[in-house]
């Protein structure tokens, strides 16, 4: 009831519903906004609560749909996008040198996370280069010496800082992957059952893995991809490391 009362007191001039679900649209309506804008791809119940809806292709990338929503609210969309991501917070007692690869192997979706054996194989294959593992997981892993296990030990801003200073980022399809896509093209996004056209990194220089294929995002439209993929296995690590190794030189002191 406290939330309901506070929300009713907001009374904004404009609400943009980027989520497009019944809960977000209802929140917008309860706020007493003079103008509630959403997207045509929203669920039916949500669309009934909008004053205006941007006509979008539900199969397009979310960034493109969100830009359409911004346009009907009066924004001018230029040719290039700039993502205002904060600089992040450095980790205490963590040195960004020598160069390291950042690995984010965990996601909530079914079969999206990497197995322990794949994580360990990634570390072994990239040795002696450091591999820093981040994310939220209660797993116990037998990581090699070159692996720095920071699972459940970083804040969001510390994660942003790690993404900025890493030489390369490997991530399953997740929120941290999209943060990385906004900051660097040295990124490999791993997709199992998700479609990289719709949920992949919005950065033409980044890479995606799908069903054994490594594809640069800027070339996705020219490549045929299987709709239903499979999990990333140990046998797939070799090709991923082959992509990463030329971009992450081995530090002579470590070697």
C-alpha positions in Angstrom: 0.0 0.0 0.0 2.9 2.3 0.7 4.3 1.7 -2.8 0.8 2.3 -4.3 0.4 5.6 -2.5 3.9 6.8 -3.5 3.4 5.8 -7.1 0.1 7.7 -7.3 1.9 10.8 -6.1 4.4 10.8 -9.0 2.1 12.2 -11.7 4.8 12.6 -14.3 4.1 14.3 -17.7 5.5 11.3 -19.6 6.1 7.6 -19.0 8.0 5.4 -21.4 7.4 1.7 -20.9 10.4 -0.1 -22.3 9.6 -3.4 -20.6 6.2 -4.0 -22.3 4.7 -6.3 -19.7 1.5 -5.9 -17.8 3.3 -5.0 -14.5 5.3 -2.1 -16.1 2.3 -0.8 -18.0 0.1 -0.9 -14.8 2.8 1.0 -12.9 2.8 3.6 -15.6 -1.0 4.0 -15.4 -1.1 4.1 -11.6 1.5 6.9 -11.6 -1.2 9.2 -13.1 1.0 10.1 -16.1 -0.5 12.5 -18.6 1.0 10.5 -21.5 2.0 6.8 -21.4 4.0 5.5 -24.4 4.8 1.9 -25.1 5.5 -0.4 -28.0 3.2 -2.4 -30.3 5.2 -5.5 -29.3 4.0 -5.3 -25.7 1.7 -7.9 -24.3 -2.0 -7.3 -25.0 -2.9 -6.3 -21.5 -0.1 -3.7 -21.5 -1.1 -2.2 -24.8 -4.6 -1.3 -23.5 -3.0 1.0 -20.9 -1.0 3.1 -23.4 -2.0 6.5 -24.8 0.4 6.0 -27.7 2.3 3.0 -29.0 5.4 2.9 -31.3 4.9 0.5 -34.2 7.8 -1.9 -34.0 8.9 -5.3 -35.4 8.8 -7.7 -32.5 11.5 -9.8 -34.2 14.0 -6.9 -34.3 16.7 -6.2 -31.7 15.4 -4.6 -28.5 17.7 -1.6 -29.0 16.0 -0.8 -32.3 12.5 -1.2 -30.7 13.5 1.1 -27.9 14.8 3.7 -30.3 11.3 3.7 -32.0 9.7 4.3 -28.6 12.1 7.2 -27.9 11.2 8.7 -31.3 7.4 8.8 -30.7 8.2 10.6 -27.4 10.0 13.3 -29.4 13.6 12.2 -29.3 15.8 12.7 -32.4 17.8 9.6 -33.2 21.2 10.2 -34.9 23.3 7.9 -37.0 25.5 6.7 -34.1 24.7 5.7 -30.5 26.7 6.7 -27.5 26.2 4.6 -24.4 26.7 6.5 -21.1 28.2 3.7 -19.0 29.9 4.8 -15.8 33.7 4.3 -15.4 33.1 1.8 -12.7 34.9 1.1 -9.4 38.3 -0.5 -9.3 38.6 -3.6 -7.2 40.8 -3.3 -4.1 44.1 -5.3 -4.4 43.4 -6.2 -8.1 46.0 -5.3 -10.6 44.8 -5.0 -14.3 48.3 -6.0 -15.4 49.3 -8.4 -16.8 46.5 -8.6 -19.5 43.5 -10.8 -18.7 40.4 -12.3 -20.2 37.1 -11.8 -18.4 34.8 -14.8 -18.3 31.1 -14.4 -17.3 29.7 -18.0 -17.6 26.5 -17.8 -15.6 22.9 -16.9 -16.6 19.4 -17.6 -15.2 18.0 -19.1 -18.3 17.8 -22.8 -18.7 21.0 -24.4 -20.3 22.5 -20.9 -20.9 25.3 -21.2 -18.3 28.6 -22.9 -19.0 29.5 -26.1 -17.2 32.3 -26.3 -14.7 34.3 -28.5 -17.1 34.0 -25.9 -19.9 35.1 -23.1 -17.5 38.1 -25.1 -16.4 39.0 -25.9 -20.0 38.8 -22.2 -21.0 41.3 -21.4 -18.2 43.7 -24.2 -19.1 43.6 -23.4 -22.8 44.4 -19.7 -22.2 47.2 -20.3 -19.7 49.5 -18.6 -18.8 47.1 -15.7 -19.5 44.9 -14.8 -16.6 41.2 -15.6 -16.8 39.0 -13.7 -14.3 35.7 -15.5 -13.7 32.8 -13.3 -12.5 29.0 -13.7 -12.0 26.6 -15.0 -9.5 26.9 -18.7 -8.7 27.3 -20.9 -5.6 29.2 -23.6 -7.6 32.5 -25.0 -6.4 35.1 -25.1 -9.1 38.5 -26.6 -9.4 40.1 -23.8 -11.3 43.7 -23.8 -12.6 46.4 -21.5 -11.3 45.9 -18.9 -14.0 42.2 -18.5 -13.0 41.1 -15.7 -10.6 37.7 -16.7 -9.2 35.7 -13.6 -8.3 32.2 -15.1 -8.4 29.8 -13.4 -6.0 32.6 -10.9 -5.1 31.9 -7.9 -7.3 29.4 -5.1 -7.3 27.8 -3.9 -10.6 30.2 -1.0 -10.8 33.2 -3.2 -10.1 32.0 -5.5 -12.9 31.8 -2.5 -15.2 35.4 -1.6 -14.3 36.6 -5.2 -15.0 34.9 -5.1 -18.4 36.7 -1.8 -19.2 40.2 -3.0 -18.3 39.9 -6.6 -19.7 41.6 -7.3 -23.0 38.7 -9.6 -24.0 35.3 -10.5 -22.6 33.6 -13.9 -23.0 30.0 -14.1 -21.7 26.9 -16.1 -22.1 23.9 -14.1 -23.3 23.1 -12.0 -20.2 22.9 -8.4 -18.9 26.7 -8.2 -18.3 27.2 -9.2 -22.0 25.1 -6.2 -23.1 27.1 -3.9 -20.9 30.3 -5.3 -22.5 28.8 -4.7 -26.0 28.4 -1.1 -25.1 32.0 -0.8 -24.1 34.1 -3.0 -26.4 34.1 -5.0 -29.6 36.5 -7.5 -28.0 33.5 -9.6 -26.9 32.3 -13.1 -27.6 28.6 -13.7 -26.7 27.7 -17.4 -26.3 24.1 -18.4 -27.4 22.5 -21.7 -26.8 18.7 -21.5 -27.6 18.6 -17.7 -27.9 18.6 -15.9 -31.3 21.7 -13.6 -31.6 19.8 -11.5 -34.1 17.3 -10.6 -31.4 19.2 -10.9 -28.2 22.9 -10.7 -29.2 25.3 -7.8 -28.7 24.4 -4.6 -30.4 27.9 -4.0 -31.6 29.0 -4.9 -35.1 32.6 -5.5 -34.0 31.6 -8.1 -31.4 31.4 -11.9 -32.0 28.7 -14.5 -31.3 28.9 -18.3 -30.9 25.9 -20.3 -32.0 25.8 -24.1 -32.6 29.5 -24.4 -33.2 29.7 -21.2 -35.4 31.8 -18.1 -34.6 30.3 -15.1 -36.4 31.0 -11.4 -36.2 27.9 -9.4 -35.4 28.3 -7.2 -38.4 28.1 -10.3 -40.7 25.1 -12.0 -39.0 22.7 -11.0 -41.8 24.8 -12.8 -44.4 25.1 -16.1 -42.5 22.6 -18.8 -42.1 22.2 -19.9 -38.4 20.4 -22.8 -37.0 17.2 -21.7 -35.1 17.7 -24.3 -32.4 21.2 -24.5 -31.0 23.0 -26.6 -28.4 25.1 -26.0 -25.3 28.6 -24.8 -25.5 30.9 -27.8 -25.0 34.5 -28.4 -24.2 35.2 -29.2 -27.8 34.1 -25.6 -28.7 36.7 -24.0 -26.4 39.5 -24.4 -29.0 37.9 -22.3 -31.7 37.0 -19.6 -29.1 40.6 -19.5 -27.8 41.8 -19.3 -31.4 39.7 -16.1 -31.8 40.9 -14.6 -28.5 44.6 -15.5 -28.5 45.8 -13.0 -31.2 44.0 -10.2 -29.3 45.4 -11.0 -25.9 49.2 -11.2 -26.1 50.9 -13.3 -23.5 52.8 -11.1 -21.1 56.6 -11.9 -21.3 57.0 -11.7 -17.6 54.2 -14.3 -17.1 55.6 -16.5 -19.8 
